[in-house]
Amino acid sequence: MKAAALPVAGVAGTIVLWWAATVVFGIRRIILPAPPDIVAAFRAQPGYLLRETGATATETLAGFGLAVVAGLLLAVLLTAWRAVQRATLPVLVALNSVPKVALAPLLVVWLGFGTRPKIVLVVLICLFPVVVATMAGLTSTPAELGELSRSLSASPWQTYVKIRLPWALPQVFTGLKVAVTLAVIGAVVAEINNPSGGLGAVIVLSGMSLDTPLAFAAIILLALLSTVLFYLVVALERWLVPWARAISG
């Protein structure tokens, strides 16, 4: 209960200060809607907002899942063959440095409208942190563990599976926690450039109609989606790597 009390109190305090600021300073709802205005906007169109939330969540999870699989495989490849790492890593760094906002309209040209360019943009924005974190974990195995595996006559495959991969998991999950929040950002950027569906499209269309409370309702749903996905990854980490907190604490 204590662990949940502080975050709840922080959120409640933020809402109270926000509401008070709109009342004290007389801020118009078209500029900054008060929390009751946002609740009213959600209650006016709950089905629409939840449907678009589902669309954004689907794009986010699809792109994130593909990025995780590709990132893990690529990190294993790069750490296994140093020549491949030297040839490929600069390309990955260069690709990551390209602003994803600049790629979004090009993906629409290349892949057309629909969900494909949105998923691809999510993959591109999530791939680099997964690769870097996994590589860092796979190359951080203590030397004494390597000596122990050799003294036990373990094969390279056994050493990799039983020592290197488990030791890398805490850092892998660090990359996943960064990537899952970036995935939501990538999906929204794609939806804003291709407003055929999703919460990004809701923000674009409500901005065009000056419906600021509806735009804020979509933004809050995005924040909730990102928070839920982040803590799902945290829960998965605690389930799969329960020992990580003990050795880091």
N, C-alpha and C positions, 0 to 999 in steps of 0.2 A: 504493500500500500504506500509506504513512504517513497519508494522509487517512482511511483506514478503520480504522487501528490505534487511534486515540484514542477514537472512539465505541465500538468493541468493548471496549476496556479499561474505559471508563466503565460500560458495561452489566454487564460481568463483575464489576467492583468493587461495583456496587450489589447484584448477586445474592449475592455473598459476604458483604457486610455484613448483608443481610437474613437470610440463612441463619444467620449467627453470632448475630444478635440473638434469633432464635427458640430457639436452643440455649442461649445463655448465660442468658437471662432466663426460660427455660422457658415460653414463650408457647404456649398450647394452640392446636391447629390450627383449632378453631372460631372463634378470635379472629383469628389471623394464621397461615395455613398456611405451612410452609417450602417453598422451591422444589421439593424432591422430591415433596411432597404434591400440588402443582399439576401436575407432570409426570405423576404417577400418575392424577390425575383426568382429564387429557387422554387418556392411553393407555387408560383404561377406556371412554371414549365418543368416540373420534376422529371417527367418521362423523357423529354427532349435532352435535358442535361445529363441524365444518367445514361441514355443511349450514346451520346457523344463521349462520355467518360469511358464507356465500354470500348468504343472505337479506338480512343487514344491508348487505353490499357492494352488492347490487342496488338497494336503496332509496337508499343513499347516492349512488351514481353517477347514478341516474335524477333524483333531486332536485337534485344538483349540476349536472348537465347542463342541466336546465331553468332553474335559477337563472342559469347563465352566459349562456345565450341571452337570457333576459329582461333580465338586468342590463346586458348590453352594448347591447341595443337601447334600453333605457330611458335609459342614460347618453348615448347618441348623441342621442336625442330631447331630453333636458334641456339638453345643451350647445348644440344647434342653435337652440332656441327659448327665450329667457330668460323669457318670460311663462309658458310651460309649467313651467319649472324653479321659478319662484316659487310657482306654484299647487300643484305636486306634491311638492316636496321636504319641506315640513312634514308631509305625510301619511306619507311614507316614514319620516321620523324618528320620528313618533308610533308607527307600526306596529312599527318596530324596537325601540322602548322597552318594548313590551308583553312581559312574561315569556313565553317560548315554552312553559314548563311549564304556564302557565295556559291556553294555546290548545290544548294537546294533547287534553284530554278533550272540548273543544268540537268539534274536528275529527272526533272519533269520532262525535259526535252528528250532525254535518252530513253526513259522508261515509260513515259506517258503519265496520264492521270491515274488516280487510284491509290492503292496502299503500297505498291512495290517501291516507288521512290522514297516513301516515308520510312519503310523498314530498312532500306539500304542506308539512308542517312543515319538512322539509329545505330546500325552496325558500325558505320564509319566513326561515329563519335564515341562509341563504347570500346572499340577494339584496342586502342593504344593503352589505356590504363590497365586492361586485363593482361596484355602482353608484357608490359613493363613490370607489373607486380608479380606475375608468375615467374618471369625470368629472374627477378631479384630473389624470390623464394627458392628457386631451384639451384641458384648459385651460392646460397648462404649456408649450405649444410656444413656443420662443424667438422673440422679435419679429424677429430677423434672418433666421430661416428663412421667416417669413411675407413679409418684404420680398423675399427671394430668389425665392420662388415668383411674386410679382407681377412682378418684373423679367423673369422668364422667360415671362410671359403665361400662367401656368397657370390653368386654370379652378378655381372653388371645389371642385368634385368632385375634380380632380387634386390640389389642395393637401391636401384631407382624406385621400385614400387614400395619397398618396406621402409626406406629411410628418407630418400630425397623428396619424394612426393608428400608424405605426411609432414615432414619438416617445413615444406613450402606452403602448406595449406593456410596458415594464418596470414601470410602476405598475399596469397591468392584472394582470400576473402576481403582483404583491404582494397584490392583492385576492384572486386565485384561491388563493394559498397559505394565506391566512387562511380563506377560505371552505371549502376542502376539509377542513380539520380541524374546522371548525364543522359541516360536513355530517354527519360521524360522530356528533358530539354530538347533533345534531337527530334523527338516526335512532334513537339509543338512547333519548332522551327519549320519542319517540313509541312505541317498543316497550315501554318500561316502563309507559306508560299504556294500551297496547293489546297485552298480552303474547300475541299470537297466533303469534309467530315472531320469529326474530332473536336476537342475543346479549343484547339488553335483556331479552327474555323469559326467557332462560337465567338471567340474574342474579336476576330476580324469583322464578322457580320454585325455584332453588337456595337463595335466601335463606329462602323459606318452609319448605324441608325441612332448613335448617341445614347445607347442604352447602357450606361456605365454600370449600374447594379448587376446586370446580366453578365457583363464582362468580368466583374469582380467575383461573381458566383463561379464562373468557369475557372478563374485563377485560383480560387480557394480549393476547388475540386482537384486541380492539378497539384497543388501543394499537398493535399491529403493523399492523393495517389502516390506521389513521390515518397512521402513519409511512410506509408504502408509498405511499399515495395522495399524501402531501405530496411525497415525493421523485420521484414520477412527474411531478408538476407542475413541479418544479425541473428535471428532465431535459428536459421539453417546452420550458421557458423557455430553457434553454441551447441547444437545437436551433433554435428559432425566432428567438431574440434573442441571438445569440452576441456581438454588439457591446456589449451592455448592461454586462457586467462591465468591459470596457475603459474605457468612459467614466465609470463610477462609481468605478473604482479609481484 
